Amino acid sequence: MIAITNLSYFLGDRPLYEEASLHIKPKMKIGLIGLNGTGKSTLLRIINGEYQSDGGTISKSGDCTIGFLNQDLLSYQTDDSILSVAMQAFERQNVLQRQIDKILHEMEVNYYDELIDKLAKVQEEFEALDGYSIQSKAESILEGLGFSTDDLQKPLREFSGGWRMRVMLAKLLLQKPSLLMLDEPTNHLDLPSIQWVEKYIQSYEGAVIVVSHDREFLDNVVDNIVEVSGAKLNHYSGNYSFYLEEKALRNEIQRGAFENQQAKIRQTERFIERFKAKATKSRQVQSRVKSLARMEMVEEVLDENTKVHFRFQFTTQPGRHILHLDNVSKAYGDKVILNNSTISIERGDKIALIGANGKGKSTALRIVAGTEDVDGNRRLGHNVEFTFYAQHQLESLNLDHNLIEELKYANPTKTEASLRTVLGCFLFSGDEVFKKIRVLSGGEKSRVALAKVLLSQANFLLLDEPTNHLDMQSVNILIQALQQYEGSYIVVSHDRYFVESIANKIWFIEEQQIKEYPGTYEEYCIWMEDRAQNPAAEALVKKIADVKPEPKPRQDDESKARRNQLKKQVAELEEEITRLEKQKMDWEAKLALPEVYGDAARLSEANKEYGLTRQRLEKATEDWESAVEEAETLG
């Protein structure tokens, strides 16, 4: 369908591509990956004809059509409804619809046979092009991407950039081009919309090239990976997980070939150095010199899996309770976000706040931060110091600072060597640390802002979509940093791999309440599936909740009954704490066994069980403390 042969493209004297080749076949689903700045978006623009290559050829079949979703579309605005904009995809059908309307209008005053014949022909073509169902198709796709039925008639300009991008995506999907090119589509989609797009692309009849840092999205939709590396296009026949395995194998082979070649070069150079002055060996020396000159060099394998070795610390230890929201309510006009919602954050909580856009995730994060006016109580715990990261805060970076100066501003106690170490963790090395903020790309600014957050010595982090505009290597670095972080945090993110890697609790907003699932994202998904498949259980819970309470007993009887209940609860909790403490010690002993810590799978499972046991012990201890305190107040 499209053949890219010996493509070359230069930025100044730096080659983005040099004799790179790729063959795109019909129905291929390609994930285009690579570090930021390697030229992924540039390649899509070259294929689309926006940029001209410096060498090589791009051949397309005659019937090949291309649809390109890119970040430039964010700026498109119009007073037309979003349904009208999406239906612009049906160019021929729209032309025919206007002709039909014009003929019908003319027939109101001038009814003759030629006009009837003309109408019949136009309607026949319109029906052949499935024109009578184009509106329902457009509505279906827009609603799949998260728009409500009421939204469809609203002007495009009323929507934010991310929602406008969804409209343009809907238009492209309706056009059904031979090749659909999507540049970071998940940046502007919530989780339900991402899952809808995944299913759509899986069944899409044309070819697809998608640039994305969402590895689970790539695993679910692509069957080929093309990696931009070393100015080449390296092809892998599989999804992203297959690519990781195959690349590790290729790297191992290349590393062996490189080391063997280097050993041969050293041996040859020693021979040349030893015998270059001997006339009797001149022929052998010249032969070896020529063989070195002719040798096709094997490139050294560069380790792109950067490891974070910096320990992010804070000086002030918080109390046990980080924050408590008590009967918090928030509404914007008639739209209620939260209604008498109560929830707590404890020290050590690593929370991911997930869900569809418009449910109030960012509002909830601002409520936690104390920047949103609410009804109800917000209580911050003892010694809690927090910092807030969001995309708009990139604008607060001082453009005249270099990277060292900007991080020094965040934490004046750090030495330049320490700051260089931190910047190295976030992929800034050498003289790059003296770059001015103003010359950095969006992704680079995001990395600097995240480094500032982790250097701030805050013991509680609030992070709103921190992975947006980061490449996979940068996301991996952020995951490692958060896994090492000893404080508490709440993260809003739609990146499922990221959430699974960093969260031990899941928050979601449902029925105007912030609800909590006390486990990992994978466990949460299983729980949600079970809950969806067993609606009877949900109905029973609701029925029990709706039962009216019996009349209250007299105060004295109530106090006595409550004291007895607490006495029994304290005893049961003491037994539970004793059992869990023994269980915790057993897991600690297992983690110290060589056969466990030497086996990655067993170590991972043991760590998981140990973490769950520790959480249960902390919860039981907290419940015991609460019960004892209440019993003391009752005398």
C-alpha distance (Angstrom), angle and dihedral (degrees) to the residues before:
residue distance angle dihedral
M1 . . .
I2 3.84 . .
A3 3.81 123.7 .
I4 3.82 119.9 -167.8
T5 3.80 109.7 -165.8
N6 3.83 126.8 -173.9
L7 3.81 92.4 -24.7
S8 3.82 116.5 -169.5
Y9 3.79 125.9 -175.6
F10 3.80 126.8 167.7
L11 3.81 134.1 -162.6
G12 3.81 99.5 -155.9
D13 3.78 103.1 -51.1
R14 3.84 94.3 -24.7
P15 3.80 115.5 99.1
L16 3.80 114.8 -136.4
Y17 3.80 87.7 178.1
E18 3.78 129.0 14.2
E19 3.83 118.6 -177.6
A20 3.80 91.0 -28.9
S21 3.81 119.5 167.2
L22 3.81 136.0 -167.2
H23 3.80 135.5 165.1
I24 3.83 115.7 -149.7
K25 3.79 111.4 -160.0
P26 3.83 127.5 -165.3
K27 3.83 114.4 -81.0
M28 3.84 93.5 12.4
K29 3.80 113.4 145.3
I30 3.81 105.8 -152.0
G31 3.80 128.1 -171.8
L32 3.83 108.8 -155.4
I33 3.80 109.0 -155.0
G34 3.79 139.2 169.5
L35 3.78 142.1 119.0
N36 3.79 119.4 -59.2
G37 3.79 109.9 -84.4
T38 3.81 96.5 27.5
G39 3.81 92.4 109.5
K40 3.82 108.3 -100.8
S41 3.81 95.3 140.6
T42 3.81 89.5 40.6
L43 3.81 90.4 57.6
L44 3.82 91.2 52.9
R45 3.81 90.2 51.2
I46 3.81 91.0 49.2
I47 3.81 90.3 51.8
N48 3.82 89.4 47.3
G49 3.81 90.7 52.6
E50 3.81 96.2 -115.6
Y51 3.83 93.3 114.9
Q52 3.79 126.7 40.9
S53 3.80 118.0 -134.7
D54 3.81 122.3 -127.3
G55 3.78 92.3 -135.4
G56 3.79 144.4 -4.8
T57 3.79 129.6 43.9
I58 3.80 139.3 -86.6
S59 3.80 112.7 -155.8
K60 3.82 121.4 -168.0
S61 3.77 129.9 -171.8
G62 3.81 114.6 -112.3
D63 3.81 95.1 -110.7
C64 3.82 95.3 45.9
T65 3.82 114.9 124.8
I66 3.80 124.3 -175.0
G67 3.81 131.7 -150.8
F68 3.80 116.7 -169.2
L69 3.82 125.3 -166.1
N70 3.81 108.8 -166.2
Q71 3.79 139.1 159.4
D72 3.85 92.3 -102.1
L73 3.82 88.7 74.0
L74 3.82 89.3 70.1
S75 3.81 89.2 79.8
Y76 3.84 95.2 55.1
Q77 3.82 112.3 113.1
T78 3.80 135.2 173.3
D79 3.79 140.4 156.9
D80 3.82 89.9 -123.9
S81 3.81 116.1 110.3
I82 3.78 117.1 -99.6
L83 3.82 88.6 -115.2
S84 3.83 90.0 56.1
V85 3.82 91.3 47.9
A86 3.80 92.0 50.6
M87 3.83 91.2 47.4
Q88 3.81 90.2 56.5
A89 3.81 82.3 85.3
F90 3.83 88.4 77.6
E91 3.81 97.9 67.2
R92 3.80 98.7 161.2
Q93 3.80 94.3 40.8
N94 3.82 90.3 51.2
V95 3.82 90.8 51.6
L96 3.80 90.4 50.2
Q97 3.82 92.0 46.6
R98 3.81 90.0 54.9
Q99 3.82 90.2 49.4
I100 3.81 90.9 50.0
D101 3.81 91.3 49.7
K102 3.81 91.1 48.4
I103 3.84 93.3 49.3
L104 3.81 92.4 47.1
H105 3.79 90.1 50.4
E106 3.82 90.5 49.9
M107 3.82 91.7 48.0
E108 3.81 89.7 60.3
V109 3.82 88.8 73.2
N110 3.81 104.7 15.5
Y111 3.81 115.9 41.4
Y112 3.84 114.9 178.2
D113 3.85 138.8 143.2
E114 3.84 98.1 -104.9
L115 3.79 90.1 54.2
I116 3.82 90.8 50.1
D117 3.82 90.7 50.3
K118 3.80 91.0 48.9
L119 3.81 91.2 50.1
A120 3.82 91.0 49.2
K121 3.83 92.3 52.4
V122 3.82 93.4 47.5
Q123 3.80 92.0 46.6
E124 3.81 90.9 48.2
E125 3.81 91.4 55.2
F126 3.82 90.9 42.7
E127 3.80 90.8 53.3
A128 3.82 92.1 45.3
L129 3.82 88.2 55.9
D130 3.83 89.2 51.2
G131 3.80 88.9 -114.9
Y132 3.79 95.0 158.8
S133 3.82 92.0 64.2
I134 3.82 100.3 42.7
Q135 3.81 93.7 97.1
S136 3.80 93.2 51.4
K137 3.84 89.6 48.4
A138 3.80 91.2 51.5
E139 3.81 91.7 47.1
S140 3.82 91.3 48.9
I141 3.81 93.8 52.0
L142 3.82 94.4 44.2
E143 3.79 91.4 50.0
G144 3.82 89.6 46.5
L145 3.80 87.3 56.6
G146 3.80 91.7 55.2
F147 3.83 106.2 -89.7
S148 3.79 119.0 134.5
T149 3.82 121.6 -131.1
D150 3.81 89.3 -107.9
D151 3.83 90.6 54.9
L152 3.81 94.4 60.2
Q153 3.81 95.6 80.2
K154 3.81 95.3 43.8
P155 3.84 118.6 107.1
L156 3.80 115.8 -98.1
R157 3.81 92.4 -125.9
E158 3.83 90.8 64.6
F159 3.81 90.2 68.0
S160 3.81 128.7 81.9
G161 3.79 121.9 -111.7
G162 3.79 94.5 -94.5
W163 3.81 92.6 52.5
R164 3.83 91.4 45.7
M165 3.80 87.4 54.1
R166 3.81 88.9 56.0
V167 3.80 90.5 54.4
M168 3.81 90.3 52.4
L169 3.80 89.6 48.3
A170 3.80 89.5 51.9
K171 3.82 89.8 51.3
L172 3.82 91.1 51.6
L173 3.80 93.0 47.8
L174 3.81 89.9 51.4
Q175 3.82 91.1 51.4
K176 3.84 89.8 56.7
P177 3.83 96.4 -155.1
S178 3.82 120.6 -164.6
L179 3.80 88.0 -113.9
L180 3.80 121.3 31.0
M181 3.82 113.6 -164.3
L182 3.82 116.9 -166.4
D183 3.82 121.0 -173.5
E184 3.84 110.2 -158.7
P185 3.84 95.0 -33.9
T186 3.83 94.3 168.8
N187 3.83 92.3 62.7
H188 3.80 88.6 80.2
L189 3.80 100.8 35.4
D190 3.79 131.9 86.9
L191 3.79 121.4 -137.0
P192 3.85 98.3 -91.0
S193 3.82 89.9 48.7
I194 3.81 92.1 47.5
Q195 3.79 89.6 53.0
W196 3.83 90.5 48.2
V197 3.84 91.5 50.9
E198 3.82 89.7 48.3
K199 3.80 91.2 57.1
Y200 3.81 91.5 44.8
I201 3.82 94.1 51.7
Q202 3.81 91.8 44.9
S203 3.82 89.0 60.7
Y204 3.84 96.0 35.1
E205 3.81 110.3 126.5
G206 3.81 96.6 -149.6
A207 3.80 132.3 64.1
V208 3.81 120.7 -81.5
I209 3.81 133.6 -157.6
V210 3.80 113.6 -171.4
V211 3.80 128.5 -176.8
S212 3.81 108.5 -157.2
H213 3.80 141.6 147.2
D214 3.83 90.2 -154.6
R215 3.79 101.9 102.9
E216 3.81 95.1 -171.7
F217 3.81 90.0 52.4
L218 3.82 88.8 52.2
D219 3.80 91.9 46.9
N220 3.80 90.1 53.2
V221 3.83 100.4 45.1
V222 3.83 112.3 26.8
D223 3.78 132.5 71.7
N224 3.82 96.2 -175.4
I225 3.80 133.3 44.2
V226 3.81 122.2 -154.3
E227 3.80 112.6 -168.0
V228 3.80 120.4 -159.2
S229 3.79 104.9 -144.5
G230 3.80 134.4 141.7
A231 3.85 90.9 5.1
K232 3.83 88.5 -63.1
L233 3.81 136.0 106.6
N234 3.80 107.5 -124.7
H235 3.80 113.2 -163.5
Y236 3.84 126.0 -148.6
S237 3.82 121.4 -177.0
G238 3.79 101.3 -137.8
N239 3.79 144.8 45.8
Y240 3.80 126.0 -66.7
S241 3.81 95.5 -81.6
F242 3.82 89.6 52.0
Y243 3.82 89.0 48.8
L244 3.81 91.6 55.4
E245 3.80 92.1 52.3
E246 3.81 94.8 42.2
K247 3.80 93.5 46.2
A248 3.80 91.4 50.9
L249 3.82 88.3 53.2
R250 3.82 93.2 46.7
N251 3.79 90.7 47.6
E252 3.79 91.0 51.9
I253 3.82 90.9 51.8
Q254 3.81 91.8 45.3
R255 3.81 91.7 46.9
G256 3.81 90.2 53.6
A257 3.82 91.7 47.2
F258 3.83 90.8 48.2
E259 3.80 93.4 50.1
N260 3.82 91.9 46.9
Q261 3.80 91.3 49.4
Q262 3.80 92.4 47.6
A263 3.81 90.1 51.3
K264 3.80 89.8 50.7
I265 3.82 91.3 48.0
R266 3.82 91.4 50.7
Q267 3.81 90.9 48.8
T268 3.81 92.0 48.8
E269 3.82 92.5 46.9
R270 3.83 90.4 51.1
F271 3.82 90.3 51.7
I272 3.83 91.2 49.3
E273 3.81 92.3 47.3
R274 3.81 92.9 47.5
F275 3.79 99.6 46.6
K276 3.84 104.4 26.7
A277 3.84 90.9 103.4
K278 3.83 94.7 48.8
A279 3.80 113.8 95.2
T280 3.82 91.5 -157.7
K281 3.81 90.9 58.9
S282 3.82 97.7 41.8
R283 3.81 93.8 104.9
Q284 3.83 93.2 51.9
V285 3.82 90.3 44.6
Q286 3.81 92.6 52.2
S287 3.79 90.6 46.3
R288 3.80 91.1 54.6
V289 3.82 92.7 45.5
K290 3.81 89.0 54.5
S291 3.82 92.2 46.2
L292 3.81 89.8 54.3
A293 3.80 91.0 49.8
R294 3.81 91.5 49.7
M295 3.81 94.9 44.7
E296 3.80 114.7 117.7
M297 3.77 102.6 -134.4
V298 3.79 121.3 -127.7
E299 3.81 109.7 -138.2
E300 3.78 119.6 -123.4
V301 3.81 114.5 -109.9
L302 3.80 110.2 -110.3
D303 3.79 115.8 -147.2
E304 3.82 105.2 -126.9
N305 3.81 93.3 174.2
T306 3.79 96.9 90.0
K307 3.80 114.0 -162.0
V308 3.79 120.8 -144.0
H309 3.81 110.3 -133.8
F310 3.80 98.1 166.7
R311 3.80 116.7 107.8
F312 3.80 110.4 -138.7
Q313 3.81 107.1 -146.5
F314 3.78 138.9 178.2
T315 3.79 127.0 -156.3
T316 3.83 100.2 -145.9
Q317 3.80 117.1 67.6
P318 3.81 112.4 -149.7
G319 3.77 125.5 -137.5
R320 3.75 123.1 -100.8
H321 3.81 94.1 -90.7
I322 3.83 113.5 61.0
L323 3.80 100.5 180.0
H324 3.78 140.9 -18.0
L325 3.81 127.5 -159.5
D326 3.78 112.1 -162.7
N327 3.83 121.2 -166.6
V328 3.79 91.9 -28.2
S329 3.81 117.6 -178.4
K330 3.79 129.0 -174.0
A331 3.80 131.5 175.2
Y332 3.79 137.4 166.4
G333 3.78 103.7 -147.8
D334 3.80 107.2 -58.9
K335 3.81 92.9 -12.7
V336 3.81 109.0 96.5
I337 3.82 114.3 -157.7
L338 3.81 100.1 173.3
N339 3.81 130.7 9.9
N340 3.82 118.3 -167.4
S341 3.80 92.8 -33.3
T342 3.81 119.1 175.2
I343 3.81 125.7 -168.9
S344 3.82 140.1 143.7
I345 3.80 138.4 -145.6
E346 3.79 119.2 -148.0
R347 3.80 130.0 -162.0
G348 3.81 109.8 -81.6
D349 3.81 95.3 25.5
K350 3.81 112.4 143.2
I351 3.79 101.7 -168.1
A352 3.80 130.5 -173.5
L353 3.82 114.3 -162.2
I354 3.80 107.4 -154.2
G355 3.79 140.4 170.0
A356 3.79 144.7 94.3
N357 3.80 122.5 -37.7
G358 3.78 113.8 -95.8
K359 3.81 94.1 35.7
G360 3.81 91.8 102.5
K361 3.82 106.0 -100.8
S362 3.81 95.8 140.5
T363 3.81 89.9 42.0
A364 3.82 89.6 53.1
L365 3.80 89.9 49.9
R366 3.81 90.7 52.0
I367 3.81 89.6 48.4
V368 3.81 89.3 53.7
A369 3.82 88.6 48.6
G370 3.82 91.0 50.4
T371 3.81 94.3 -122.9
E372 3.83 95.0 112.6
D373 3.82 122.6 74.5
V374 3.80 110.7 -126.1
D375 3.77 142.6 167.2
G376 3.80 111.3 -113.2
N377 3.79 133.7 36.5
R378 3.81 131.5 -53.4
R379 3.81 114.7 -171.2
L380 3.80 120.8 -172.2
G381 3.79 115.2 -153.6
H382 3.81 129.0 -118.0
N383 3.84 115.5 -69.1
V384 3.82 92.7 -3.7
E385 3.81 112.2 156.6
F386 3.80 115.6 -178.6
T387 3.78 139.0 -177.8
F388 3.82 129.4 -161.9
Y389 3.82 127.1 -139.1
A390 3.81 122.3 -167.2
Q391 3.80 134.1 150.2
H392 3.81 94.1 -106.3
Q393 3.81 88.8 59.2
L394 3.81 89.4 72.0
E395 3.79 83.8 79.7
S396 3.81 89.5 64.2
L397 3.81 92.2 63.8
N398 3.81 110.8 111.5
L399 3.81 103.8 -113.7
D400 3.82 92.2 -157.9
H401 3.81 93.9 56.0
N402 3.77 123.0 90.4
L403 3.81 117.9 -134.3
I404 3.81 95.1 -93.3
E405 3.82 91.7 49.4
E406 3.82 92.3 48.7
L407 3.81 93.0 51.8
K408 3.81 91.2 43.0
Y409 3.80 87.3 57.2
A410 3.82 89.4 54.9
N411 3.83 93.7 49.5
P412 3.83 116.3 12.0
T413 3.83 92.1 -177.9
K414 3.81 93.7 69.1
T415 3.79 121.2 95.6
E416 3.79 121.3 -129.0
A417 3.81 89.2 -108.2
S418 3.82 90.5 55.4
L419 3.80 91.5 47.5
R420 3.81 90.4 49.6
T421 3.80 88.1 53.1
V422 3.80 91.1 52.8
L423 3.81 92.1 46.5
G424 3.80 88.8 48.9
C425 3.80 88.6 56.3
F426 3.81 87.5 54.8
L427 3.83 93.3 50.0
F428 3.82 99.6 -98.0
S429 3.79 112.0 126.1
G430 3.80 140.4 164.6
D431 3.79 116.1 -7.7
E432 3.83 90.7 -7.7
V433 3.82 87.7 88.0
F434 3.83 88.0 70.4
K435 3.82 94.0 55.6
K436 3.79 115.0 121.4
I437 3.80 115.3 -113.8
R438 3.81 89.9 -124.8
V439 3.85 92.7 67.1
L440 3.81 95.8 51.2
S441 3.80 123.7 107.1
G442 3.80 121.3 -120.2
G443 3.81 91.8 -98.3
E444 3.82 92.1 48.8
K445 3.82 91.3 50.2
S446 3.82 88.8 51.0
R447 3.81 90.1 54.2
V448 3.82 91.8 49.8
A449 3.83 91.7 48.5
L450 3.82 91.1 49.4
A451 3.81 91.1 49.0
K452 3.82 88.4 52.4
V453 3.81 90.7 51.9
L454 3.80 92.5 51.9
L455 3.82 91.3 45.9
S456 3.79 93.7 50.0
Q457 3.85 93.8 90.4
A458 3.81 88.8 -128.5
N459 3.81 113.2 151.6
F460 3.82 93.1 -154.5
L461 3.82 122.7 49.3
L462 3.81 129.1 -163.8
L463 3.81 111.3 -163.7
D464 3.82 122.5 -176.6
E465 3.84 112.6 -163.7
P466 3.82 94.4 -32.2
T467 3.84 94.3 172.1
N468 3.82 95.8 60.5
H469 3.83 110.7 119.0
L470 3.81 92.7 7.6
D471 3.79 121.2 122.7
M472 3.81 119.8 -131.8
Q473 3.79 93.9 -94.8
S474 3.81 90.7 53.7
V475 3.82 91.4 46.7
N476 3.81 88.6 52.1
I477 3.82 89.9 51.9
L478 3.81 91.3 50.4
I479 3.82 90.2 49.5
Q480 3.82 91.0 53.0
A481 3.82 91.9 46.7
L482 3.82 92.6 51.2
Q483 3.81 92.0 45.0
Q484 3.82 88.5 55.5
Y485 3.82 93.8 42.9
E486 3.81 109.7 108.2
G487 3.81 97.5 -160.3
S488 3.80 131.3 76.0
Y489 3.78 128.7 -91.0
I490 3.79 147.3 175.6
V491 3.80 117.6 -144.3
V492 3.80 127.2 -169.2
S493 3.80 108.5 -155.7
H494 3.81 142.6 143.3
D495 3.82 93.2 -158.2
R496 3.79 102.8 108.5
Y497 3.81 97.2 -165.5
F498 3.81 89.8 50.1
V499 3.82 92.4 48.5
E500 3.81 92.5 47.3
S501 3.82 89.9 50.8
I502 3.83 99.4 50.4
A503 3.83 111.0 26.4
N504 3.81 130.9 85.5
K505 3.82 93.2 175.3
I506 3.80 133.2 36.8
W507 3.79 124.8 -146.2
F508 3.79 121.7 -164.7
I509 3.81 133.6 171.3
E510 3.78 115.4 -124.0
E511 3.81 131.8 158.6
Q512 3.84 89.1 0.1
Q513 3.80 90.9 -58.8
I514 3.81 132.1 110.2
K515 3.79 103.2 -125.8
E516 3.79 129.4 -169.9
Y517 3.79 133.9 -143.5
P518 3.85 109.6 -164.3
G519 3.79 99.4 -142.4
T520 3.79 146.6 52.5
Y521 3.79 126.0 -52.6
E522 3.81 91.9 -106.1
E523 3.81 90.7 53.7
Y524 3.81 89.9 45.9
C525 3.83 91.4 54.2
I526 3.82 91.3 51.1
W527 3.81 90.1 48.5
M528 3.83 91.7 49.7
E529 3.82 91.3 50.2
D530 3.80 91.0 50.1
R531 3.79 90.7 47.5
A532 3.83 91.9 50.0
Q533 3.81 91.5 49.9
N534 3.80 93.1 50.3
P535 3.83 106.7 50.0
A536 3.79 90.3 156.5
A537 3.80 89.6 69.7
E538 3.80 90.4 51.5
A539 3.81 90.5 49.1
L540 3.81 90.7 49.6
V541 3.80 91.8 51.5
K542 3.81 90.3 50.2
K543 3.82 91.2 47.0
I544 3.81 91.5 52.4
A545 3.82 90.4 47.5
D546 3.82 90.4 51.9
V547 3.82 94.5 53.8
K548 3.79 109.6 112.1
P549 3.81 114.4 -118.9
E550 3.79 119.5 -111.7
P551 3.82 118.1 -107.7
K552 3.81 112.4 -76.3
P553 3.81 117.1 -103.1
R554 3.80 120.9 -124.0
Q555 3.82 113.9 -68.9
D556 3.83 95.4 -109.2
D557 3.79 93.4 49.5
E558 3.80 90.6 45.4
S559 3.84 92.6 52.1
K560 3.78 92.2 47.8
A561 3.81 92.1 48.2
R562 3.79 90.7 48.0
R563 3.84 92.4 49.5
N564 3.81 90.5 52.4
Q565 3.78 90.7 47.2
L566 3.82 91.6 50.6
K567 3.82 92.0 46.7
K568 3.80 89.8 55.0
Q569 3.82 91.6 44.1
V570 3.84 92.4 51.0
A571 3.80 91.3 51.1
E572 3.80 92.8 48.7
L573 3.80 91.7 47.0
E574 3.81 91.6 50.2
E575 3.80 89.3 54.9
E576 3.82 90.1 46.6
I577 3.83 91.9 49.4
T578 3.82 91.1 50.0
R579 3.81 90.6 50.3
L580 3.82 93.4 47.0
E581 3.82 93.1 46.6
K582 3.80 89.4 54.8
Q583 3.81 90.1 46.0
K584 3.82 90.2 50.2
M585 3.83 91.1 51.3
D586 3.82 90.1 49.1
W587 3.82 91.2 53.7
E588 3.81 91.2 46.8
A589 3.79 88.9 53.8
K590 3.81 91.4 49.2
L591 3.82 91.5 49.9
A592 3.82 88.3 57.2
L593 3.82 93.4 55.5
P594 3.86 113.8 106.6
E595 3.80 91.8 -137.8
V596 3.82 89.1 57.3
Y597 3.80 103.4 41.9
G598 3.81 89.3 40.9
D599 3.81 91.8 56.9
A600 3.83 112.6 68.9
A601 3.82 94.7 -157.4
R602 3.82 94.9 47.8
L603 3.82 91.2 43.2
S604 3.82 91.4 52.3
E605 3.81 92.1 49.1
A606 3.82 92.3 46.0
N607 3.82 91.8 49.0
K608 3.80 90.0 50.2
E609 3.82 93.4 51.0
Y610 3.80 91.6 44.0
G611 3.82 90.5 52.1
L612 3.82 92.4 49.4
T613 3.82 91.3 48.2
R614 3.81 91.1 50.3
Q615 3.83 90.9 49.7
R616 3.81 91.1 50.7
L617 3.81 91.0 48.1
E618 3.81 92.1 50.8
K619 3.82 90.6 48.1
A620 3.83 92.5 48.6
T621 3.82 91.1 47.8
E622 3.80 91.1 49.8
D623 3.82 91.5 49.0
W624 3.83 89.7 48.6
E625 3.83 91.4 51.7
S626 3.81 91.5 48.9
A627 3.81 92.2 48.4
V628 3.83 92.7 48.6
E629 3.83 91.7 48.2
E630 3.82 92.0 49.9
A631 3.81 91.6 46.6
E632 3.82 90.1 52.4
T633 3.82 92.0 51.9
L634 3.80 90.2 52.2
G635 3.86 90.3 52.4
